[in-house]
Structures are given as structure tokens and as C-alpha cells.
Amino acid sequence: MHNQDCNFTPLKRKLKEQLSDITGHLQQVIVNLDQDGSCLLGELDSIRTKFMEAESISSTYYLNCFLFPFTSKYQEIAKSVYHLSQKNLGALIVIQREDGLDSLITPGIPLSAEITSPLLESIFVPGSPLHDGAVLVRKDMIISAANVLPLTAKTYGDRKLGTRHRAAIGLSEISDALVLVVSEETGRTSFCMEGTMYPLSISSS
């Protein structure tokens, strides 16, 4: 990922704290190696979990960096994704950046509405005529909803990806769009760029 001129100090502080915690844990594991009763596998599993949490925090930091040059509503978007995740409501949100996307997606229903967290959340409520598909965001506006995205042709071994995740990866493979995904099954949040999916750790703040 390319670094940009962004400053999200609380996230950086949280990441530093997490990495310091990992460092301390690793040092303790090294000390415990001389003790026959220590459970190395359990300790390493705990460290692995902490590394995954650090990756999630780091991805959230970079997400904000990538979003803020293209929309001033990135906090509204993050808030809506957090709420959707808490409710296990599946969602797919496309943030247009430099590349035009009109020729790459099957257009849905035009909205042309300013981005707000309540509006974004309402679109993905089950039963809504707009919930099945992707929302297209351009600058500070929701351009349309219920858009259909191209699916990736990649396979990931035994890992099964749902349609939302395959669509998010698919569009990010052929454009510079940033695509946010909320899993309906788990509530987990991710974003896709350049054909790669990254986990997120979005908070309510």
C-alpha cells in the first residue's frame, strides 16, 4: 500500500499499543522456553491472534487514508459499516476514486443523495428493494444502489467466498475502486483494493 499524507492519530496510537503488547508477549515466550511446563503452542496461538488484530487496526488506518482524499463523508461511511456489522446486515459499498466505473458495473437504481449513515444503513435492510446489490459512492454522494458488480474468477482453495466478496474483489481487480464489504453470515467487515481483501476493525467512534 502506498502511504498518503494522512494523520489518524488515535488509530496509530492503538496500533503502537498492540505491537508493543505483541513484543512483550514474544519476549515472555522466549523466557518461558527454559521452563519445561510452559505451553509454547498456546502462547504462539495467542500471539497469532494479536497479530491478526494488529492487521485489522492497520487496515482500518489505511482505509481512512485512502478514503479521505475522495470523500469528506468517510466518517459517515465508517459509522454505517459499523452499525451494519453489529446487526449482521450484509452490505457492499463501492467508493469511486480516479477510474470511471460506469462501463464496469451493471447500473442499478439512481439515488443522487448526500451520504448519511442512516441512509446507507436503510438501503441494506433486508426486504428493501435496494438491499441486494452494491451502493455506488462518488465524492459525497450516493449515486445509485442495487448495482451489479463483476465477479472475480479467482479461486481460493478450500475457502468459499460469498457473492458479495467475489464482487468486491472482482471490481477492485479491474479498477482503482475501493469496495467495502459486510458479511451477512458473520458481520465481519473488509475492504478490497487492487484485487486484495483486507480485514477491518471499525469502531462506533
Buried (B, 14 or more C-beta within 10 A) or exposed (E): EEEEEBEBEEBEEBBEEBBEBBEEBBEEBEEBEEEEEBEEEEBEEBBEEBEEBBBBBBBBBBBBBBBBEBBEBBBBBBBBBBBBBEBEBBBBBBBBBEEEBEEBBEEBEEBEBEBBBEBBBEBBEEEEEBBBBBBBBBEEBBBBBBBEBBBBEEEEEEEEBEEBBBBBBBBBBBBBBBBBBBBBEEBEBBBBBEBEBBBBBBEEE
